[in-house]
Amino acid sequence: MRDSARPTDEAVSSIGPVVGKRMIESDAFVQALEDIGFDFFTGVPDLLLAGIVETLLTRRLYTPAVREDEAAALASGAYLGGKVPAVLMSNAGLGTCLNTLLSLHQLYRHPCLLIVAWRGFEGRDAPEHRTMGQAMTSLLDTVRIPHRTLSETTALEDFSWVAKTFMQERVPVALLLKPGVVRGLQP
């Protein structure tokens, strides 16, 4: 991987405008990821990720996938091609791609950022999201995927953690997005 393609801690200082708002704007979220080096985005859309996906599509940075395991495989290939990949998914999709993450990304040290919409957070969501919403952080701990929950008030630290952990660990790292933290398509 090229040195210029690696996320850098220095770029984190450029995301100051992200902090201090009630919600993080999707455009600022995407720009912050670009500023720390991410240059390949793929995944499966989710309602909580809609604003981010729209921004990525507008910037022509998003390669859609049919399934989350496909997105994880695309990210691995992108990493081998010198890109710094991020995969967007709901936490239900995390279950779909676990084998790919463990047998490809972790085994062969292909890092990627997992941007995971936390459906079922605190039991508030449709019934089909509640079980994974409750189990997600324990599941990530069990399979040794480092994770952090994005907050409006700690966004600078959260993005700094992503940049550092991504390169130090060289495995998938997850940034969890609770409802209402990053603005979606609805006002």
WOSUL-V441620 format. One record per residue. N is the residue number from 1. SS is DSSP state (h for helix, s for strand, l for the rest). NEAR is the number of other ideal C-beta (glycine too) atoms within 10 Angstrom. Layout:
N&SS&NEAR + N&SS&NEAR
//
This chain:
1&l&15 + 2&l&8 + 3&h&6 + 4&h&9 + 5&h&15 + 6&l&14 + 7&l&25 + 8&l&14 + 9&l&14 + 10&h&11 + 11&h&17 + 12&h&22 + 13&h&11 + 14&h&14 + 15&h&21 + 16&h&12 + 17&h&14 + 18&h&21 + 19&l&18 + 20&l&10 + 21&l&12 + 22&l&8 + 23&l&14 + 24&s&26 + 25&l&15 + 26&h&21 + 27&h&17 + 28&h&20 + 29&h&26 + 30&h&24 + 31&h&17 + 32&h&25 + 33&h&26 + 34&h&18 + 35&h&18 + 36&l&24 + 37&l&19 + 38&l&23 + 39&l&15 + 40&s&21 + 41&s&30 + 42&s&25 + 43&s&31 + 44&l&22 + 45&l&18 + 46&l&21 + 47&h&14 + 48&h&24 + 49&h&23 + 50&h&17 + 51&h&21 + 52&h&29 + 53&h&21 + 54&h&17 + 55&h&21 + 56&h&24 + 57&h&13 + 58&h&12 + 59&l&13 + 60&l&7 + 61&l&17 + 62&s&21 + 63&s&15 + 64&s&16 + 65&l&22 + 66&l&8 + 67&l&14 + 68&h&26 + 69&h&20 + 70&h&18 + 71&h&28 + 72&h&29 + 73&h&20 + 74&h&21 + 75&h&32 + 76&h&21 + 77&h&14 + 78&h&21 + 79&h&21 + 80&h&12 + 81&l&11 + 82&l&12 + 83&l&20 + 84&l&26 + 85&s&28 + 86&s&30 + 87&s&32 + 88&s&27 + 89&s&27 + 90&s&26 + 91&h&27 + 92&h&20 + 93&h&25 + 94&h&25 + 95&h&17 + 96&h&17 + 97&h&26 + 98&h&17 + 99&h&11 + 100&h&21 + 101&h&26 + 102&h&15 + 103&h&10 + 104&h&19 + 105&h&25 + 106&h&18 + 107&l&10 + 108&l&12 + 109&l&10 + 110&l&22 + 111&l&23 + 112&l&28 + 113&s&25 + 114&s&28 + 115&s&25 + 116&s&29 + 117&s&27 + 118&l&22 + 119&l&24 + 120&l&22 + 121&h&22 + 122&h&11 + 123&h&11 + 124&l&11 + 125&l&17 + 126&l&8 + 127&h&8 + 128&h&11 + 129&h&19 + 130&h&16 + 131&h&14 + 132&h&19 + 133&h&21 + 134&h&14 + 135&h&15 + 136&h&23 + 137&h&15 + 138&h&9 + 139&h&16 + 140&h&21 + 141&h&11 + 142&h&9 + 143&l&13 + 144&l&11 + 145&l&21 + 146&s&17 + 147&s&18 + 148&s&16 + 149&s&16 + 150&l&23 + 151&l&13 + 152&l&16 + 153&l&9 + 154&l&14 + 155&h&24 + 156&h&15 + 157&h&14 + 158&h&23 + 159&h&27 + 160&h&19 + 161&h&19 + 162&h&27 + 163&h&24 + 164&h&16 + 165&h&20 + 166&h&23 + 167&h&17 + 168&h&11 + 169&h&15 + 170&l&16 + 171&l&20 + 172&l&29 + 173&s&24 + 174&s&25 + 175&s&21 + 176&s&21 + 177&s&25 + 178&l&16 + 179&l&16 + 180&l&13 + 181&l&20 + 182&s&26 + 183&l&20 + 184&l&19 + 185&l&12 + 186&l&7 + 187&l&4
//
